[in-house]
Every structure is written in structure tokens, then in C-alpha cells.
Amino acid sequence: MRFDIAMHASQGRRRYQEDTALFWPGGVDALAPAATTRAEGELLAVLADGMGGHAGGALASRLVCESFLSAFAANTNDHRQGLADGLEAANTAITRKVRENPRLKGMGSTLIGAAFTPEGVSWVSVGDSPLYLWR
């Protein structure tokens, strides 16, 4: 299966952007080397909309996407377990970052992770960011 990927973000009323979107394969460079073989015929897309003001929101969405992607790619089980592992990793990353820097208390993010495989589409969603299936 071959995927063509495009993404676009439009700026709202704020002067800063708190959204992050990443894809795998092709996403975070620090992914486990063994994960590259799992990617054949699969695509993972992850989107996060940060909360907590400019510094906290932007940091939260980036942290959520990167940790989610890394955990999904490192999982050698099925993609549904990878989605669950990614969600847990994203939550843990936010918790850890707030513990390291209490000034970030209240920082958070929505998350949508969608795995496209030969079997179909599976996803996980936390928060109010929508997921649309468009044909």
C-alpha cells in the first residue's frame, strides 16, 4: 500500500500555534531502528492540539505527538496495541514534564492517533479534536 501525505494548519486568532501533526513512517527521527520493518503497508498519523498557553500548549502538543509516535513504532504487536501504548506514552510524557517544571501545571493536549493498515483504519482519540473519514 502507498500513502500520499499532506498537511495544512490554519492560524486562528492567536499569534501562536499550539497544534502539532506528525506521520510515521517518516516522522520522529529517533524511532527504534527495528520499527522501520513494521511500517510496510502502514501509516500512523497523530494530531495534537495543545492547551496551557503559548509555552505550555505548544510544548504539550509536540511532546504528545513525538512520544505517541515513538511508542507506536516501537511496538511489535498489532497496531491496536500500538495505539494504546502510544496513548499511555503520551500521557506519561506530559505528567513527567509537569513534574520537572511545576510552572507548566495545567499543560495538556488533545490527541488523535490513526493507524492505516491493509486491514482498515483504527484510531484513538482524547479530547475534542474531530476525526473525519473523507472519501
C-alpha positions as CSV (number, residue, x, y, z in Angstrom):
1,M,0.0,0.0,0.0
2,R,1.3,3.5,-0.8
3,F,0.3,6.7,1.0
4,D,0.4,10.3,-0.1
5,I,0.6,12.6,2.8
6,A,-0.2,16.3,3.1
7,M,-1.0,18.5,6.0
8,H,-2.0,22.1,6.5
9,A,-2.7,24.2,9.6
10,S,-4.5,27.4,9.6
11,Q,-3.7,30.1,12.2
12,G,-6.6,31.1,14.4
13,R,-7.0,34.4,16.3
14,R,-3.9,33.8,18.4
15,R,-0.5,34.9,17.4
16,Y,0.9,31.5,18.1
17,Q,0.2,27.9,17.1
18,E,-0.4,25.1,19.6
19,D,-1.0,22.3,17.2
20,T,1.4,19.5,16.1
21,A,0.8,16.8,13.5
22,L,3.3,14.0,12.6
23,F,3.3,10.9,10.5
24,W,5.1,7.6,10.6
25,P,6.9,6.3,8.7
26,G,8.8,9.5,8.1
27,G,8.2,11.1,11.5
28,V,10.4,11.4,14.5
29,D,14.0,10.6,13.6
30,A,14.7,8.9,17.0
31,L,12.3,5.9,16.3
32,A,13.6,2.5,17.1
33,P,15.6,1.1,14.1
34,A,13.6,-2.2,14.2
35,A,10.4,-0.3,13.8
36,T,11.2,0.5,10.1
37,T,10.3,-3.0,9.1
38,R,6.9,-2.8,10.7
39,A,5.9,0.2,8.7
40,E,5.4,-1.7,5.4
41,G,1.8,-1.1,4.3
42,E,1.1,1.0,7.4
43,L,0.8,4.7,8.2
44,L,0.2,6.4,11.5
45,A,-1.0,9.9,11.7
46,V,-1.1,11.8,15.0
47,L,-2.5,15.2,15.7
48,A,-2.4,17.1,19.0
49,D,-3.9,20.5,20.0
50,G,-2.1,21.9,23.0
51,M,-3.6,23.6,26.0
52,G,-2.0,25.8,28.6
53,G,-1.0,29.0,26.9
54,H,1.7,29.5,24.3
55,A,4.7,27.8,26.0
56,G,2.7,25.0,27.7
57,G,0.4,24.3,24.8
58,A,3.0,24.2,22.1
59,L,5.3,22.1,24.2
60,A,2.4,19.7,25.2
61,S,1.3,19.0,21.6
62,R,4.8,18.4,20.4
63,L,5.7,16.1,23.3
64,V,2.4,14.2,22.9
65,C,2.9,13.6,19.2
66,E,6.6,12.6,19.5
67,S,6.1,10.2,22.4
68,F,3.0,8.7,20.8
69,L,4.8,8.1,17.5
70,S,7.8,6.6,19.2
71,A,5.8,4.2,21.3
72,F,3.6,3.1,18.4
73,A,6.6,2.5,16.2
74,A,8.5,0.5,18.8
75,N,5.5,-1.8,19.4
76,T,5.9,-5.1,17.6
77,N,2.4,-6.3,18.5
78,D,-0.6,-5.3,16.4
79,H,-1.5,-1.7,15.6
80,R,-4.3,-1.5,18.1
81,Q,-1.9,-2.3,20.9
82,G,0.5,0.2,19.4
83,L,-2.3,2.9,19.6
84,A,-2.8,2.0,23.3
85,D,0.9,2.1,24.0
86,G,1.2,5.4,22.2
87,L,-1.6,6.9,24.3
88,E,0.0,5.7,27.5
89,A,3.4,7.1,26.5
90,A,1.9,10.5,25.6
91,N,0.1,10.7,28.9
92,T,3.3,9.7,30.8
93,A,5.4,12.3,28.9
94,I,3.0,15.1,29.9
95,T,3.0,14.0,33.5
96,R,6.8,13.8,33.6
97,K,7.3,17.2,32.1
98,V,4.9,18.9,34.6
99,R,6.7,17.2,37.4
100,E,10.0,18.5,36.1
101,N,8.7,22.0,35.7
102,P,5.7,22.9,38.0
103,R,5.2,26.2,36.2
104,L,3.7,24.0,33.4
105,K,0.9,22.8,35.6
106,G,-2.3,22.8,33.6
107,M,-0.5,21.9,30.4
108,G,-2.2,19.3,28.3
109,S,-3.3,18.3,24.8
110,T,-5.9,16.6,22.8
111,L,-4.7,13.7,20.8
112,I,-5.9,11.8,17.7
113,G,-3.9,8.8,16.5
114,A,-5.0,6.9,13.4
115,A,-3.4,3.8,12.1
116,F,-4.0,3.0,8.4
117,T,-3.2,-0.7,7.6
118,P,-4.2,-3.2,5.0
119,E,-7.0,-4.3,7.4
120,G,-8.5,-0.8,7.7
121,V,-8.3,2.2,10.0
122,S,-8.1,2.1,13.8
123,W,-7.8,5.2,16.0
124,V,-7.7,6.5,19.4
125,S,-9.0,10.0,20.4
126,V,-8.8,12.0,23.6
127,G,-10.3,15.5,23.8
128,D,-12.4,17.5,21.4
129,S,-10.4,17.4,18.1
130,P,-12.5,15.8,15.4
131,L,-11.6,12.9,13.1
132,Y,-13.3,12.8,9.7
133,L,-13.3,10.0,7.2
134,W,-13.4,11.5,3.8
135,R,-13.7,9.6,0.6
